Amino acid sequence: MDREWGEQVKQAAEIVAASEALLVCAGAGMGVDSGLPDFRGPEGFWNAYPPYRRLGLDFHELADPDWFSRDPELAWGFYGHRLELYRRTVPHRGFALLLAWARAKPAGHFVFTSNVDGQFQKAGVAEERIHECHGSLHHLQCACGCPGPAWTAEGVTVAVDKSTMRARPPLPDCPFCGRLARPNVLMFGDWSWQPQRSQAQALRLRDWLDGIEGQRLAVVECGAGTAVPSVRHMSERMLARPRTRLVRINAREAEVPEGQVGLAGSALSALEAISASMPGK
């Protein structure tokens, strides 16, 4: 461990320990230590899903709601495989560390994440303490525009041919109108996403933030890059609040505003280092 890293870890530990409230902000890099694939760039995506290399389709092109009308077997092949992957994945130890810190805060905690994988819930964070700003793959909605609300994907399975990454019928259907269902996830150019579930989460987060006005708030950001900057924007927006400090953990993009702490490393390695450096350890 070099001196600079050690000093930054010590500062991060002091920020977390001194805070009265904790906001965890997480992007896709949070799940890499759990074995989830890194979709950074087409090569990373194609290494995880070789059939799409043959089709010349990258993540951005597949995460397009139009596929559900143009080629629903292709659409559900992509999302059905990811749903089963997320169900099988065990959250890494960093989630438990964050949860332990969060539960010790007298003013409470919240999670803001762009991830749709449900890993924070699986790790034990209460549903009402999470804002999934891009929705959740564990919830579905109608793909055909009927007004029914989103519903849980619990019990829904999608058979996928891994050689072609195409789903085999029957595909999930809407319980309200009987037509095709899709994940309740915000895709690229997605005008049909039903945001009500995420909006309700956003209101709970806003109410919590209003309720901790004046408290010392630590923002711990994990694995949130600049390509889709939703999480970074949230973290840095929090710095306008008095008595707020930011700890940013990112393997490639750890730069921070002046006076904040950036740790260049994986989520798990940095969180374990912070834990080991907590005052009193």
C-alpha positions as CSV (number, residue, x, y, z in Angstrom):
1,M,0.0,0.0,0.0
2,D,1.6,3.3,-1.0
3,R,1.5,6.3,1.3
4,E,-1.0,8.3,-0.9
5,W,-3.5,5.5,-1.0
6,G,-3.2,4.9,2.7
7,E,-3.8,8.5,3.5
8,Q,-6.8,8.7,1.3
9,V,-8.2,5.5,2.9
10,K,-7.7,7.0,6.3
11,Q,-9.5,10.2,5.3
12,A,-12.4,8.2,3.9
13,A,-12.7,6.2,7.1
14,E,-12.8,9.3,9.2
15,I,-15.5,10.8,6.9
16,V,-17.7,7.7,7.3
17,A,-17.1,7.3,11.0
18,A,-17.9,11.0,11.7
19,S,-21.1,11.1,9.7
20,E,-24.5,11.0,11.2
21,A,-26.2,9.8,8.0
22,L,-25.0,7.8,5.0
23,L,-26.0,8.0,1.4
24,V,-24.6,5.2,-0.8
25,C,-24.5,6.0,-4.5
26,A,-23.7,3.0,-6.7
27,G,-23.1,2.4,-10.4
28,A,-22.3,-0.7,-12.5
29,G,-18.8,-1.0,-11.1
30,M,-20.3,-2.0,-7.7
31,G,-21.3,-5.4,-9.0
32,V,-18.0,-6.4,-10.7
33,D,-16.6,-7.9,-7.5
34,S,-19.7,-10.1,-7.3
35,G,-18.8,-11.6,-10.7
36,L,-21.2,-9.5,-12.8
37,P,-19.8,-8.6,-16.2
38,D,-18.2,-5.3,-17.0
39,F,-20.1,-3.7,-20.0
40,R,-17.6,-0.9,-20.4
41,G,-17.1,-0.6,-24.2
42,P,-18.2,-3.1,-26.8
43,E,-15.2,-5.5,-26.1
44,G,-16.2,-5.9,-22.5
45,F,-19.8,-6.5,-23.4
46,W,-18.9,-9.0,-26.2
47,N,-16.5,-10.9,-23.9
48,A,-19.5,-11.5,-21.6
49,Y,-21.9,-12.2,-24.5
50,P,-20.1,-13.6,-27.6
51,P,-23.3,-14.2,-29.7
52,Y,-23.8,-10.5,-29.9
53,R,-20.3,-10.0,-31.4
54,R,-21.5,-12.1,-34.3
55,L,-24.6,-10.0,-34.6
56,G,-22.6,-6.8,-34.3
57,L,-24.8,-5.6,-31.5
58,D,-23.5,-3.8,-28.4
59,F,-25.1,-3.0,-25.1
60,H,-26.4,0.4,-26.2
61,E,-28.1,-1.1,-29.3
62,L,-29.6,-4.0,-27.3
63,A,-30.9,-1.8,-24.5
64,D,-33.5,-0.4,-26.9
65,P,-37.2,-0.8,-26.2
66,D,-38.0,-1.1,-29.9
67,W,-36.7,-4.7,-29.9
68,F,-39.8,-5.8,-27.9
69,S,-41.9,-5.0,-30.9
70,R,-39.4,-5.8,-33.7
71,D,-37.9,-9.0,-32.3
72,P,-39.3,-9.9,-28.8
73,E,-37.3,-13.2,-28.7
74,L,-34.1,-11.2,-29.1
75,A,-35.2,-8.6,-26.5
76,W,-36.1,-11.2,-23.9
77,G,-33.0,-13.3,-24.7
78,F,-30.9,-10.3,-23.5
79,Y,-33.0,-9.4,-20.5
80,G,-34.1,-12.9,-19.5
81,H,-30.5,-14.0,-19.3
82,R,-29.6,-11.0,-17.1
83,L,-32.6,-11.6,-14.8
84,E,-31.4,-15.2,-14.1
85,L,-27.8,-14.0,-13.7
86,Y,-28.9,-11.4,-11.1
87,R,-31.0,-13.9,-9.3
88,R,-28.0,-16.3,-9.0
89,T,-25.4,-13.6,-8.0
90,V,-24.3,-13.3,-4.4
91,P,-23.5,-9.8,-3.3
92,H,-19.8,-9.4,-2.4
93,R,-18.7,-8.5,1.2
94,G,-18.6,-4.8,0.4
95,F,-22.4,-4.7,0.5
96,A,-22.4,-6.0,4.0
97,L,-19.8,-3.4,5.1
98,L,-21.9,-0.6,3.7
99,L,-25.0,-2.0,5.4
100,A,-23.2,-2.2,8.8
101,W,-22.1,1.4,8.5
102,A,-25.5,2.5,7.4
103,R,-27.4,0.8,10.3
104,A,-25.1,2.5,12.8
105,K,-26.0,6.0,11.6
106,P,-28.4,7.8,14.0
107,A,-29.9,9.8,11.1
108,G,-30.3,6.8,8.9
109,H,-29.3,5.9,5.4
110,F,-30.4,5.6,1.8
111,V,-29.1,4.0,-1.4
112,F,-29.2,5.7,-4.8
113,T,-28.3,3.4,-7.6
114,S,-28.5,3.2,-11.4
115,N,-28.2,-0.6,-11.2
116,V,-31.2,-2.7,-12.1
117,D,-29.8,-5.9,-10.6
118,G,-31.5,-5.8,-7.1
119,Q,-28.2,-6.6,-5.3
120,F,-28.8,-4.1,-2.5
121,Q,-32.1,-5.7,-1.6
122,K,-30.5,-9.1,-1.7
123,A,-27.7,-7.8,0.6
124,G,-30.3,-6.8,3.2
125,V,-31.0,-3.1,2.5
126,A,-34.7,-2.4,3.1
127,E,-36.8,-1.8,-0.1
128,E,-38.0,1.6,1.3
129,R,-34.3,2.7,1.7
130,I,-33.4,2.4,-2.0
131,H,-33.9,4.6,-5.1
132,E,-33.3,2.7,-8.3
133,C,-33.2,5.6,-10.8
134,H,-33.2,3.4,-13.9
135,G,-35.8,0.9,-12.6
136,S,-35.4,-2.8,-11.8
137,L,-35.1,-5.9,-13.8
138,H,-37.0,-7.7,-11.0
139,H,-40.1,-5.8,-12.0
140,L,-42.1,-5.9,-15.2
141,Q,-44.5,-3.7,-17.1
142,C,-46.6,-4.0,-20.2
143,A,-44.6,-3.6,-23.5
144,C,-47.7,-2.5,-25.4
145,G,-48.8,0.6,-23.5
146,C,-51.7,-0.6,-21.3
147,P,-52.1,1.5,-18.2
148,G,-51.6,-1.3,-15.7
149,P,-48.9,-0.6,-13.0
150,A,-45.5,-2.4,-12.8
151,W,-45.5,-5.8,-11.1
152,T,-42.9,-8.1,-9.5
153,A,-41.0,-10.6,-11.8
154,E,-40.9,-13.1,-8.9
155,G,-41.8,-16.5,-10.3
156,V,-41.3,-15.4,-13.9
157,T,-38.7,-17.4,-15.8
158,V,-37.4,-17.0,-19.4
159,A,-35.8,-19.9,-21.2
160,V,-32.8,-18.6,-23.3
161,D,-30.8,-20.5,-25.9
162,K,-27.3,-19.4,-24.9
163,S,-25.8,-20.2,-28.3
164,T,-28.0,-17.6,-29.9
165,M,-29.1,-15.5,-26.9
166,R,-32.7,-15.8,-28.1
167,A,-35.6,-16.5,-25.7
168,R,-37.9,-19.5,-26.3
169,P,-41.7,-18.9,-26.1
170,P,-43.7,-18.5,-24.1
171,L,-42.5,-15.0,-23.3
172,P,-43.7,-13.1,-20.2
173,D,-47.1,-11.4,-20.7
174,C,-49.0,-8.6,-19.1
175,P,-51.5,-9.7,-16.4
176,F,-53.8,-6.7,-17.3
177,C,-54.1,-7.1,-21.1
178,G,-52.5,-10.4,-21.9
179,R,-50.0,-8.9,-24.4
180,L,-46.2,-8.9,-24.2
181,A,-44.5,-7.8,-21.0
182,R,-41.0,-6.1,-20.7
183,P,-38.7,-5.2,-17.8
184,N,-39.6,-2.1,-15.8
185,V,-36.1,-0.7,-16.7
186,L,-35.3,2.6,-18.3
187,M,-33.7,1.8,-21.7
188,F,-32.0,4.1,-24.2
189,G,-34.6,6.4,-26.0
190,D,-37.3,4.8,-23.9
191,W,-40.5,6.8,-24.0
192,S,-42.6,3.9,-22.8
193,W,-40.9,3.3,-19.5
194,Q,-43.4,3.4,-16.6
195,P,-41.5,5.5,-14.0
196,Q,-44.1,5.4,-11.1
197,R,-42.2,2.9,-9.0
198,S,-38.9,4.8,-9.3
199,Q,-40.7,8.1,-8.7
200,A,-42.1,6.8,-5.4
201,Q,-38.6,5.8,-4.4
202,A,-37.3,9.3,-5.3
203,L,-39.9,10.9,-3.1
204,R,-38.9,8.8,-0.2
205,L,-35.3,9.8,-0.7
206,R,-36.2,13.4,-0.9
207,D,-38.2,13.2,2.3
208,W,-35.3,11.5,4.0
209,L,-32.8,14.2,2.8
210,D,-35.2,16.9,4.0
211,G,-35.4,15.2,7.4
212,I,-31.7,15.1,8.0
213,E,-31.0,18.8,7.1
214,G,-28.1,20.0,9.1
215,Q,-26.8,16.5,9.9
216,R,-23.3,15.4,8.9
217,L,-23.8,13.4,5.7
218,A,-21.3,11.0,4.2
219,V,-21.8,10.1,0.5
220,V,-20.0,6.9,-0.5
221,E,-20.0,6.5,-4.3
222,C,-19.0,3.1,-5.7
223,G,-18.3,2.2,-9.3
224,A,-20.1,5.1,-11.0
225,G,-18.5,6.3,-14.2
226,T,-19.0,9.2,-16.5
227,A,-20.5,7.4,-19.5
228,V,-23.9,7.4,-18.0
229,P,-23.4,10.0,-15.2
230,S,-26.7,9.7,-13.3
231,V,-25.0,8.6,-10.1
232,R,-22.1,11.0,-10.3
233,H,-24.5,13.9,-10.7
234,M,-26.4,12.8,-7.6
235,S,-23.3,12.5,-5.5
236,E,-21.9,15.9,-6.5
237,R,-25.3,17.5,-6.1
238,M,-25.2,16.5,-2.5
239,L,-22.1,18.6,-2.0
240,A,-24.3,21.7,-2.1
241,R,-25.7,20.6,1.3
242,P,-23.8,21.9,4.3
243,R,-21.8,19.3,6.3
244,T,-21.6,16.8,3.4
245,R,-18.4,14.9,2.3
246,L,-17.9,12.7,-0.7
247,V,-15.9,9.4,-0.9
248,R,-15.6,8.3,-4.5
249,I,-14.5,4.8,-5.3
250,N,-13.8,4.1,-8.9
251,A,-11.2,1.8,-10.6
252,R,-10.7,4.2,-13.6
253,E,-12.3,7.6,-12.9
254,A,-11.6,8.5,-9.2
255,E,-11.2,12.2,-9.7
256,V,-13.2,14.3,-7.2
257,P,-14.1,17.9,-6.6
258,E,-11.6,19.8,-4.4
259,G,-11.7,18.8,-0.7
260,Q,-13.3,15.4,-1.3
261,V,-11.7,11.9,-1.3
262,G,-11.2,9.7,-4.4
263,L,-10.0,6.1,-4.1
264,A,-8.7,4.5,-7.4
265,G,-9.7,0.8,-6.9
266,S,-12.5,-1.7,-7.0
267,A,-15.5,-1.3,-4.7
268,L,-14.6,-4.4,-2.6
269,S,-10.9,-3.6,-2.1
270,A,-11.6,0.1,-1.2
271,L,-14.5,-0.7,1.2
272,E,-12.5,-3.4,3.0
273,A,-9.6,-0.9,3.3
274,I,-11.9,1.8,4.7
275,S,-13.3,-0.8,7.2
276,A,-9.9,-1.8,8.4
277,S,-8.9,1.9,8.9
278,M,-12.0,2.9,10.9
279,P,-11.1,4.7,14.1
280,G,-10.8,2.2,16.9
281,K,-9.8,-0.7,14.6
